[in-house]
Amino acid sequence: MDDKTQQSQSQSHAPSSFMSDMMDTPPRADVDEILRRKRKAREYKACYPCRQRKVKCDQTVPCKTCVVREHPELCTYHPPSELHPPAKRISMGLGQNGHDFNVNGLVHVHGGTVTLPREDWERICAKLQTAEKSLTELKNSISSVQEVAPPINGFSPSTSTPLAASAPIDGEHSHVRTQGIHTRNDITGQTIHIGPSSVPALVMQLGRGGDSQWAPGLQDLLGKKSMLPIFGLDNESATYPFVDLWGLPHGSISRATELANALPSDSECLSFFRFYRETAHAVYPAVADIEGVESDLLLFLINRASSQSGTGVTDQQIYGKDFHWIGLVFAILASGCQCSTLSRRERELTSQVYICCSFECLRFTNFLSHANIENIQTLLILGNVISNNMNAGVAWSLMGLTVRLSQTLGLHRMCPSSTPVQQRVLRSKVWWALLWQDSLLSVSYDRASSTTTIDHTVPLSNHTAPGTRTYVESMYRLCKVGLDIVRERQKPQTSHDALIRITEHRNELQEIMVDAADYLKDSRRCRSMRDQLEHWALYLHISYITSELCRPAISPTTAGLDLSKTLRKTCIDSITNTVEAFLGLQNMTPFATRSWAALHRSLSCALLLGILGEHNRNERARGLLQNIIQVLGDFTKDVDPNELATPITRSVSALERLLRITTSLNRKMSESGGSQASPTMNTFTADDINAALTNGDGNVFSQSPLLGLDLDSSPYALMESIVWGAQKDG
């Protein structure tokens, strides 16, 4: 067979062989799936944002395109591969937390990647180093805390100050400076706590000085005569203020009838109410709506006059008014009685009867379980009256109850928006009246405030503006500053932090006076008696709060601090201004000598001026001390000594002796031809003081209590003797 014949045969068999092969191949879908599985995965070289936007990527981290489009943090590669350039990183070292960083600024975390510019990374590292350094310093400070002096008058001296380096810390002395002092009530023997920044605590530091004979110790303190009465911080009476006058069944008709009979005549009611509104309410507005109470009182007296004998009194009401309102009226009468022209004994007895009647009305209403706004106002007035009776300790305790009842009513929080405006204003006024009284007591005793929160903003009238703010608005702001000062004293602070705090509060006080109405800043702008009352009252309180703020400047334990040198003059000027304000208030009303707040603050400042010897260096201070002695002397000369409050009698006697010491020393210097410059307290000798104290018929000591005391080492020991009395063994 030739070649052509074989080739044709082969070609004739080819189609049948191809068909046979086609019958053996799998379906096309299976083939596609096989090919897809065997296909090599394509490696993405562009970053994810560039791949999605289908733009060119230079494959850096972050790429130039992402940087230009301002989203470098989104420049990531999914999945990362060691084959494409971005994955070939130059390691910067692995951190302690498992992070590694490349020169391009990529932080790799074991769960993913985070893009971070290099400068941000360096800034974070610097902050971490700073934080680590701070933690190390804090740890060292905590370990050496026992070696550092405790906080003094609200702030701690830095270890670089001479005071901390040179003054050894006595255990009991440091306790007094940080925790306060414990003294006793002369009548009951009750232990009374006074804060470390209070005036009595400061006087104790000044009086004890550094002399070993007068070294601070609580045992001596508790065994000696109390200093509280001289500052008006004691309870003159040990009698329960809310005694049962009748001994009748509680809540009975007979007791309600006795309450109705205790109400004075119409003329006396209106007279006492007028005294309250024009004086007591003017300087401390405890009643939120005095006009409404006056209107209701007039209607009440009309109903009482029209009622027949034996009618109009039930166990729920008296002449149409419930016991909530009757209790408020009795409290107003008690306060108005204190402002009246009655003698001291008659004022105290009459006001005490009205206090008991008012509290009886509170019992009728079960006020502990069912308190209302009228009950809170009643308690505020009662607390004010009790403190004016020189029982400030009782007023402090009553304040705690008043605060709790107010919080029960939610007065310490803002009202819902659905509350009527008139009710919101009423509740706000009552709460701020409570803060007002709380600040007076807390600052005086240097105790933590009973009101832990001040959620309200200061209520300012829409009818006033900066430069025309009223007395009440100014006092609201001032009382808030006072409470802030007491709270901040509880926190240890460095002298630098304390200076910043004091500066901030001084700015607040200055802003209060800038925003006040003209008559509050200048007595010559006053146009009425009420203007005069408000002017001098605000002047007194803002001066005293300023002195409290700067009080550390005159404490002997902080004399070496720069803070004291900066603020001493401000403190002394504020103390002097407080005395001046009291004299101005006394010229307007005799109530100044009956108001516990005015009396305590003015006498405390006057005694401090005398103790510090400012009357020897400052003619203004000396003139004011002489004036206050004369005013109080004129006030007391025709009055039975039993009719006088203890703070007045003891303080006047102390101030007279202080001035007599200076007069005696000046006379000696004049006779010897010495300098006429005013001496300072530390130039006095024991002989000078002993001669002054034993000279004259009015001396209350049988012998000088300072015999044998070295005043060169304890320059302020005179006040210790005046306050604590003669020291006796046993």
Buried (B, 14 or more C-beta within 10 A) or exposed (E): EEEEEEEEEEEEEEEEEEEEEEEEEEEEEEEEEEEEEEEEEEEBBBBBBBBEBEEEBBBBBBBBBBEEBEEBEBBBBEEBBEEBEBEEBEEBEEEEEEBBBBEBBBBBEEEEBEBBEBEEBEEEEEEEEEEEEEEEEEEEEEEEEEEBBBBBBBBBBBEEBEBBEEBEEEEBBBBBBBEBBBBBBBBEEBEBEBBBBBBBBBBBBBBBBEBEEBBBBEEBBBEBBBBBBBBBBBBBBEEEBBEEBBEBEEBEEEBBBBBBEBBBEBEBBBBBBBBBBBBBBBBBBBBBBBEEBBEBBBEBBEBBEEBEEEEBBEBEBBBBBBBBBBBBBBBBBBBBBBBBEBEBEEBBEBBBBBBBBBBBBBBBBEBEEEBBBBBBBBBBBBBBBBBBBBBBBBBBBBBEBBBEBBBEBEBBEEBEEEEEEEEBBBBBBBBBBBBBBBBBBBBBBBBBBBBEEBEBEBBBEEEBEEEBBBBBBBBBBBBBBBBBBBBBBBEBBBBEBBBEBBEEBBEBBEEBBEBBBEBBBEBEEBEEEBBBBBBBBBBBBBBBBBBBBBBBBBBBBBBBBEBBEBBBEBBBBBBBBBBBBBBBBBEBBEBBBBBBBBBBBBBBBBBBBBBBBBBBBBEBBBEBBBBBBEBBEEBBEEEEEEEBBBBBBBBBBBBBBBBBBBEBBBEEBEEEEEEEEBBEBEBBEBEBBBBBBEEEEEBEBEEBBBEEBBBEBBBBBBBBBBBBBBBEEE
